[in-house]
Amino acid sequence: MSAWKISFSVTALYYKVLLSMDKNTSPQETLAEIRQLMERSSRFISLSGLSGVFAGVYALVGAYVAYSYLNLTDWGYFAGEALINSRTSVITFIVFDALAILVLAIGTGIFLTTRKAKKDGNSIFDATAKKLIVNLCIPLITGGLFCLALIYNGSLIYVPAAMLIFYGMALVQASHFTRHDIRNLGFLEIVLGLLASFIVGFGFVFWCVGFGVLHILYGTYMYFKYEK
């Protein structure tokens, strides 16, 4: 929704408040509408909860593929010594597996969010959406480069923790421009990342919980709270 449309709508609702003094519509209801319009003007609220569910499913499927590819039976070992002692071909496979998860999650998120934005009458590329993307991408890109540095220097054991921490920071930062619920998810991701940085042998388990289980739970929660 463009700025001039928001301004026009708020002005119209202001006069509606005055008129409601003699009508059936209560001023409280009208003020609630004004608050909703103001929120739409300052926050991108068309994020699809289903995109979070799909992202979580992709993460768990990708994790299972990697786990099966290495033919391991110990999840903790997978996240620790197995990665450090892996051949270059195995590390390359894991990197491309992670990229596939990322591409699928982003692609599905863009599709579902675009569809919801059109349904809500909003633009997916308005000023608020651009601010959301910028504030989300800065920590994500920084974290991605840091993870590449860890891989390059052979510190693979800390990669799951770094991914969770930087992703959580990205969500907290982006929450200023979208639903506040995203901030809580970001805090949970940061906590999981910090735990994974101390319990290094089970970083892969924490990764699955953070990117898989939490995404599914929060996506489902967001869907039923805002879309149903």
N, C-alpha and C positions, 0 to 999 in steps of 0.2 A: 504494500500500500504506500503510495507516494506521500510526501510531506504535506502537499497542498490538500490532498484528500483527507488526511488526518486532521488538519487545521479546520477544514470546512465541516467535517463530521463533529468535531468537538464543539465548534461554535453552534451548530444545529442542536446538539444535545444540551448546551447551556440554556438556550431558549426553551428547550423542552422541559428543563427543570423548573423554569419560571411558570410555564403553562401547566405543569403537573400539579401545581398548588390547587387548581380547580378541576383537575381531571382525576381519573382512577389510578393512573400511574404514579407511584410514590416517588418522591425525590431521591430516596435511598436507592431504588432500583436504577434510576437514571444516572446517578453518580457512579454506581457500579459499572454501568456501560462506559462512562467516561474513563474510569480507571482502566478498563479493558482496552479501550482504544489507545490510551497513552502507553500502555504496556506494549501494544503492537507496534507503536511508533519507535520505541527504544530497544526492543528485543526481538530477535528472530524466533518466533514461537511455532514454526512449521516443521520442526524436526520430527521425524517419524519414529515412534517407539519401536515399530517393527524392524527398522534398520538396525537397532541395537540387538534385537533378538537374532537376526540373521548374522550379524557380526560375531556374536557369541558362538553360534552354531559353526560358522566357518572356522573360528579359532580352534574349537574342539576337534573338528574333523581334520584340520591341518596338523594339530598336535598328534592325533592318532596315526595319521599317515607317517609322520616323522618317527614316531615311536615304533611303528611296525617296520619301517624301513631299516632301522638300526637293529631290529630283532632283539630287543632287550626285555628283561622281565622286572627290572628294578627302576621305578620312576625317579628315585633320588639319584641313583647312579647315572641315569640318563642326563640329568641336569648338571652333574658335576664332572667326575673324571672321564666319563664317556665322551663328552664334548671336547675336553682338553686333549685327549689322546686320539681323537678321530683323525682320519685321513682328510686331506684337502677336499677330495671329492664328496665326502660326507658333509663337511661344513658347507660346501657350495650347495648341496642339495637342501640343507636346512635353511640357508639364506633364501633360496628361490621358493621354498615352501612358504616361508614367512611373507615374501613379496606377493605370492599368489593369494594368500589370506587377505593381505592389505588391499590389493586391487579389487577382489571380490567384495570386501566390506565397503570400500569407498564407492564402488560402482552401484551396489545395491542401495547404499545410503542416499546417493544422489538421485537415483530413480524414485525411491519411495518418498523422499523429502520434496522433490519437485512435484510429484503427484499430489501430495498433501497441500503444498503451497498453492497450487492451482485451485484445489477444492476450497481452500480458505479465502481465495481471492487475493493472495499475497504474491509478491515477487520474490523469487529465490536469489536474485542478484541485486537486491536493493542495498542501500548504504549500511544498514544494520547487519545484513548477511555478510557483506565484505569485511566488516570489523570482526565478526565472529570467526571467519576463515583466517584472517591475519593473526589474531590472537591465539587461535588453535594451532596454526602451523609453526609459529616461532619456536615454542617448546618442543614440538614434534620433530622438526628438522634438526634442531640442536641435539635432541636426544638420539636421533638416528645417526648423526655424525659421530656422537660420542660412543655409541654402540659399535660402529665400524672401527673406531680407534681401539676399543677393547678387543675386538676380534683380531685386528692387525697385530696387536701386541700380545696375543695369546691369553688374554684374560677373559676367556669365554664364560667362565663360571659366574661372572657378575653381569652378564648381558641381560638375563631375565629381570633382575632387580632394577637395572637401569631403565629398561623399557617400561616397566610398571611405574617407576617414579616420574619419569618425564611425561608419560601419558597422563598420569594423574595431575601433574602440574598444568598440562595443556587444558584439561577439562575444567580445572578450577579457574584458569584465566578466561576460558571461553564462556564460563557461566555468567559473566557480567553482561553478555549480549544474547543470552537465551534463557531457557528455564533454569530456575535456581536449583532444581533437583539434580542437575548435572554436577553441581559443586560437591554434593555428598558422594556421588560416585567417584569423583576425582580424589577426595580425601581417602576413600577406601582403597583406591589403587595405590596411592602413595604409601599408606600403611602396609599394604601387602609387599610393595617394593622394598621398604625398609626391613621388613621381616626376612624377605628373601636375601637381602644383603648380609644378614647375619647367619641365617640357616642356609648356607650356600649350596649344600648338597641337594636341596629340594626346590631349587629355583624354578624348575620346569613345572612342578605342582602348583606353585604360587602363580606362575604365568597362566596356567590353564584356569585357575580360579578367577584371576583378575580379568583376563581377556575373554574367557569363555562363560563361566557361570555367572559372574556379576553382570556381564552384558545382557545375558538372557533374562535375569531377574529384573534388572532395571528397565530393560526394554519393554518387558511385559507390564511392569508397573506404570511406566509412562503411557503405554498404549491404552490401558484401561482407565487411567486418570484423565487423559486429555483427548482421546480419540473415540472412546466408546460412549 
